[in-house]
Amino acid sequence: MSVEHLKKSKPEAEKKEEDAQVRATVEATLSDIETRGDAAIRELSQKFDNYAPERFRLADSEIEAAMQKVSTRDMEDIKFAQAQIRRFAEAQRASMTDIEVETLPGVILGHKNIPVQSVGCYVPGGKFPMVASAHMSVLTASVAGVPRIVASAPPVNGEPHPAIVAAMHMGGAHEIYVMGGIQAVGAMAIGTETIEPVHMLVGPGNAFVAEAKRQLFGRVGIDLFAGPTETMVIADETVDAELCATDLLGQAEHGYNSPACLITNSRKLATETLAEIDRLLEILPTAETARASWEDYGDIVLCETYEEMLDVANDMAYEHVQVMTDRDDWFLEKMHAYGALFLGPRTNVANGDKVIGTNHTLPTKKAGRYTGGLWVGKFLKTHSYQKVTTDEAAAMVGEYGSRLCMLEGFVGHAEQCNIRVRRYGGKNVAYGTAAE
């Protein structure tokens, strides 16, 4: 494989050291929340957000007051975005049907799609108030029919962020809290004296939020591992360096550790994109953050063939994958490990993040190898059931079941089958067993 790295991110060993530090901090913080409840939440909020209100849950009047601060144009834009996200989520929900089939005469099997009963939706708001994340989690949970939706976002400048509160409320949140970081996901999952714990946590966040969700998994469900954002551009000479550089830096501004990668079969495009990134970093208002991400977590990979580009992309399994080539549909057909695909130069990740209708909570750190992103189905549990309606079916299945239980040495299991054979199998087997 003739793959050349024109630019490489920092060594894996350094990244692992950072991960270990995050792990230790999160473990200690979650333990403190479990031990001291509301007191720990208050201290953490004061320390990290300089925010310690009388209560963290917003009253209806406070929600209304926050929404009054949102401009008419912003409110219209939020409604437009939520309409697109709702439309796609409703179509996804309609694709998931309950089923019931008679697999043998008298044997009925089925499944029901039942909503998770309570969900905690985290909305990031540290460096950037992520209004769109409220649509993605709260509104999608609402379409799924979740009966208790709890939403939390950190304060911005010492108070609830009006547009985030509006998006949460309009999306269908039943409880809204002003809490950030580990303390928010910890409080929702573990519970405190004043916060009832939830059954599931969803939503993106920084490395600390992602690690907290990982450590809480098992106690509660989680949507997926959604850490610092990742973006990949797969491009050939059908597009130019300005487009590639803009799309890479547009996501690198998320945080100081947001990976961005260009995979191309054009050395000319690769070198011109490097130069264009340098140019844009001189004028981008968020250049401080984007530059740190690009220097430490940026990659440019030069391949000879489209097949090599495909293999590298599937191996890296990035969150956002933007494809701008002369064969975009070929990549759509062949890609199997990613968060979401953005196909063609007219499409961009920012539209997916904010408005177009797909969900922006997506797998990172190669989790795209085993899961897709957040969608209405993540809030639904598919539960099976079975029903035997005739004596003949009870006896016939019981005979098979009994022998298969005895094959494994489960005598008690076998007797569950045997008693049905004796009771429903007629006079011939009234005193015998199917295992005989």
Number of C-alpha atoms within 10 A of each C-alpha: 9 8 16 12 12 14 18 15 18 13 10 9 9 9 14 11 11 12 14 10 11 17 18 11 14 24 15 10 18 22 14 17 22 17 12 12 21 20 14 20 25 20 15 23 24 14 11 13 19 16 21 17 13 7 12 20 19 16 13 12 9 14 18 15 14 19 20 14 13 17 12 10 9 11 17 12 13 22 18 15 21 24 18 15 22 22 15 18 25 14 11 15 19 10 10 14 11 13 11 14 11 13 10 11 11 15 17 15 16 16 16 16 18 16 21 21 15 19 29 30 29 28 30 26 23 18 11 11 17 20 22 23 27 30 33 34 32 30 26 28 32 22 21 23 18 20 16 19 26 25 32 30 29 27 23 19 11 14 14 22 22 22 23 29 28 23 25 31 22 17 25 22 26 14 18 22 22 24 29 26 27 26 27 25 29 28 26 25 28 20 17 20 10 12 18 13 19 24 18 25 26 28 29 30 27 21 21 19 27 26 23 26 31 18 16 20 16 11 13 19 20 23 23 26 25 29 24 23 26 27 25 29 24 23 28 21 16 10 15 18 20 18 15 27 23 17 20 26 26 18 22 29 24 20 20 18 24 24 29 28 26 28 25 26 20 17 17 13 22 26 14 17 22 18 14 18 20 13 13 16 19 12 9 16 11 16 17 14 20 27 23 17 23 26 17 18 22 26 20 22 22 24 21 15 14 19 13 18 22 18 14 16 24 18 14 17 24 29 30 26 25 25 24 25 20 13 13 18 13 12 20 13 8 12 16 16 22 28 26 23 21 20 20 17 17 7 15 19 22 14 14 18 19 21 22 20 21 21 24 28 27 27 31 28 18 18 20 23 18 11 17 19 23 26 23 27 20 20 28 20 13 15 11 13 10 13 12 16 12 12 15 17 19 23 23 16 16 26 21 15 20 26 20 15 18 15 12 10 11 13 14 12 15 24 19 14 24 27 20 22 27 20 15 19 21 13 10 8 15 14 12 13 19 22 19 7
